Amino acid sequence: MKLKISFIIILVLILILYFIPAKKTDFFKTYPKKDKVSDNLKELYKDTIKTITVNKVEWKYYTTGK
């Protein structure tokens, strides 16, 4: 009986933690170094975001390449 109650309590705690929204952070504030990684990401963000709707779900994506 104690095992079932413990399992239910743990499951409820996991579900509660799952539904707490996470804060959105800016990559460039978290990673302030000026290097190739951040330069490449900034270059990617300069491109426009394309959208497509599939089965009533809107997807946003970047296109790269030629």
PyMOL commands that set and color helices and strands:
alter all, ss='L'
color gray80, all
select helices_A, chain A and resi 2-19+27-30+36-46
alter helices_A, ss='H'
color red, helices_A
select strands_A, chain A and resi 49-54+57-62
alter strands_A, ss='S'
color yellow, strands_A
deselect
rebuild
show_as cartoon
